[in-house]
């Protein structure tokens, strides 16, 4: 499941994220890209552990592509 959040604000070393239904998540800024600004979108891939293991090869490829910034 891919889940989209929008950067709603910054507070100390935290980023305030809001989804389309208005739910708010506070996330450590060091665990997000450094160039985020208000209004930026961030996406989280959410897996159950069982699904993560079965999708491990594709997940590894996605992580490497993100690290290498390959589209």
C-alpha atoms as an extended CHARMM CRD file, in Angstrom:
* protein
*
        71  EXT
         1         1  UNK       CA              0.0000000000        0.0000000000        0.0000000000  PROA      1               0.0000000000
         2         2  UNK       CA              1.3570000000        3.4130000000       -0.9690000000  PROA      2               0.0000000000
         3         3  UNK       CA              0.3210000000        6.2160000000        1.3390000000  PROA      3               0.0000000000
         4         4  UNK       CA              0.7150000000        9.9140000000        0.4320000000  PROA      4               0.0000000000
         5         5  UNK       CA              1.3800000000       12.7050000000        2.9130000000  PROA      5               0.0000000000
         6         6  UNK       CA              1.9150000000       16.4260000000        2.3830000000  PROA      6               0.0000000000
         7         7  UNK       CA              4.4180000000       18.4270000000        4.4320000000  PROA      7               0.0000000000
         8         8  UNK       CA              2.2320000000       20.6100000000        6.6190000000  PROA      8               0.0000000000
         9         9  UNK       CA              4.9060000000       22.1280000000        8.8470000000  PROA      9               0.0000000000
        10        10  UNK       CA              8.2060000000       21.8370000000       10.6820000000  PROA      10              0.0000000000
        11        11  UNK       CA              8.6010000000       21.7850000000       14.4460000000  PROA      11              0.0000000000
        12        12  UNK       CA             12.0480000000       21.4670000000       16.0370000000  PROA      12              0.0000000000
        13        13  UNK       CA             13.5590000000       18.3950000000       14.3470000000  PROA      13              0.0000000000
        14        14  UNK       CA             10.1750000000       16.9650000000       13.3350000000  PROA      14              0.0000000000
        15        15  UNK       CA              8.1260000000       17.2330000000       10.1470000000  PROA      15              0.0000000000
        16        16  UNK       CA              4.3560000000       17.4950000000       10.4120000000  PROA      16              0.0000000000
        17        17  UNK       CA              2.7310000000       15.3980000000        7.6770000000  PROA      17              0.0000000000
        18        18  UNK       CA             -0.9560000000       15.4070000000        6.7850000000  PROA      18              0.0000000000
        19        19  UNK       CA             -2.8520000000       12.9680000000        4.5670000000  PROA      19              0.0000000000
        20        20  UNK       CA             -5.8570000000       13.7110000000        2.3650000000  PROA      20              0.0000000000
        21        21  UNK       CA             -8.3020000000       12.8570000000        5.1600000000  PROA      21              0.0000000000
        22        22  UNK       CA             -6.6250000000       15.2820000000        7.5730000000  PROA      22              0.0000000000
        23        23  UNK       CA             -4.8090000000       12.6780000000        9.6720000000  PROA      23              0.0000000000
        24        24  UNK       CA             -1.5330000000       14.0410000000       11.0480000000  PROA      24              0.0000000000
        25        25  UNK       CA              1.7460000000       12.1720000000       11.4950000000  PROA      25              0.0000000000
        26        26  UNK       CA              4.8630000000       13.6190000000       13.1200000000  PROA      26              0.0000000000
        27        27  UNK       CA              8.0620000000       12.1650000000       11.6410000000  PROA      27              0.0000000000
        28        28  UNK       CA             11.7700000000       12.7710000000       12.3770000000  PROA      28              0.0000000000
        29        29  UNK       CA             13.1740000000       15.2180000000        9.8390000000  PROA      29              0.0000000000
        30        30  UNK       CA             16.4590000000       13.2820000000        9.5500000000  PROA      30              0.0000000000
        31        31  UNK       CA             14.5240000000       10.2990000000        8.1510000000  PROA      31              0.0000000000
        32        32  UNK       CA             13.1300000000       12.3040000000        5.2090000000  PROA      32              0.0000000000
        33        33  UNK       CA             14.7820000000       13.9770000000        2.1970000000  PROA      33              0.0000000000
        34        34  UNK       CA             16.6690000000       17.1370000000        3.1450000000  PROA      34              0.0000000000
        35        35  UNK       CA             15.1060000000       19.3820000000        0.4820000000  PROA      35              0.0000000000
        36        36  UNK       CA             11.4860000000       19.1530000000        1.6580000000  PROA      36              0.0000000000
        37        37  UNK       CA              9.4680000000       22.3440000000        1.7360000000  PROA      37              0.0000000000
        38        38  UNK       CA              5.9100000000       23.1120000000        2.8180000000  PROA      38              0.0000000000
        39        39  UNK       CA              3.5020000000       21.4440000000        0.4280000000  PROA      39              0.0000000000
        40        40  UNK       CA              5.9380000000       18.7300000000       -0.6960000000  PROA      40              0.0000000000
        41        41  UNK       CA              4.4860000000       15.2580000000       -1.0880000000  PROA      41              0.0000000000
        42        42  UNK       CA              6.1030000000       12.2300000000        0.5130000000  PROA      42              0.0000000000
        43        43  UNK       CA              5.0410000000        8.6410000000       -0.0020000000  PROA      43              0.0000000000
        44        44  UNK       CA              5.2900000000        5.6970000000        2.3510000000  PROA      44              0.0000000000
        45        45  UNK       CA              5.1300000000        2.0610000000        1.2320000000  PROA      45              0.0000000000
        46        46  UNK       CA              3.3880000000        0.0950000000        3.9490000000  PROA      46              0.0000000000
        47        47  UNK       CA              3.7270000000       -3.6910000000        4.0470000000  PROA      47              0.0000000000
        48        48  UNK       CA              2.7990000000       -6.4290000000        6.4410000000  PROA      48              0.0000000000
        49        49  UNK       CA              5.8880000000       -8.4650000000        7.3170000000  PROA      49              0.0000000000
        50        50  UNK       CA              4.5730000000      -11.4900000000        5.4130000000  PROA      50              0.0000000000
        51        51  UNK       CA              4.0740000000       -9.4130000000        2.2460000000  PROA      51              0.0000000000
        52        52  UNK       CA              7.4360000000       -7.7440000000        2.6760000000  PROA      52              0.0000000000
        53        53  UNK       CA              9.2190000000      -11.0940000000        2.6210000000  PROA      53              0.0000000000
        54        54  UNK       CA              7.3630000000      -12.2800000000       -0.4850000000  PROA      54              0.0000000000
        55        55  UNK       CA              8.0750000000       -8.9740000000       -2.2930000000  PROA      55              0.0000000000
        56        56  UNK       CA             11.6790000000       -8.7930000000       -1.1030000000  PROA      56              0.0000000000
        57        57  UNK       CA             13.3660000000       -8.8750000000       -4.5600000000  PROA      57              0.0000000000
        58        58  UNK       CA             11.2140000000       -6.0070000000       -5.8890000000  PROA      58              0.0000000000
        59        59  UNK       CA             11.6230000000       -4.0690000000       -2.6510000000  PROA      59              0.0000000000
        60        60  UNK       CA             15.4060000000       -4.3990000000       -2.8690000000  PROA      60              0.0000000000
        61        61  UNK       CA             15.2910000000       -3.1270000000       -6.4690000000  PROA      61              0.0000000000
        62        62  UNK       CA             13.1090000000       -0.1670000000       -5.4340000000  PROA      62              0.0000000000
        63        63  UNK       CA             15.4750000000        0.7530000000       -2.6070000000  PROA      63              0.0000000000
        64        64  UNK       CA             18.5090000000        0.5890000000       -4.9030000000  PROA      64              0.0000000000
        65        65  UNK       CA             16.7520000000        2.7050000000       -7.5180000000  PROA      65              0.0000000000
        66        66  UNK       CA             15.9290000000        5.3030000000       -4.8640000000  PROA      66              0.0000000000
        67        67  UNK       CA             19.5120000000        5.3340000000       -3.6100000000  PROA      67              0.0000000000
        68        68  UNK       CA             20.8450000000        5.7070000000       -7.1420000000  PROA      68              0.0000000000
        69        69  UNK       CA             18.0050000000        8.1050000000       -8.1160000000  PROA      69              0.0000000000
        70        70  UNK       CA             17.0640000000        5.9970000000      -11.1370000000  PROA      70              0.0000000000
        71        71  UNK       CA             13.5410000000        6.4700000000      -12.4560000000  PROA      71              0.0000000000
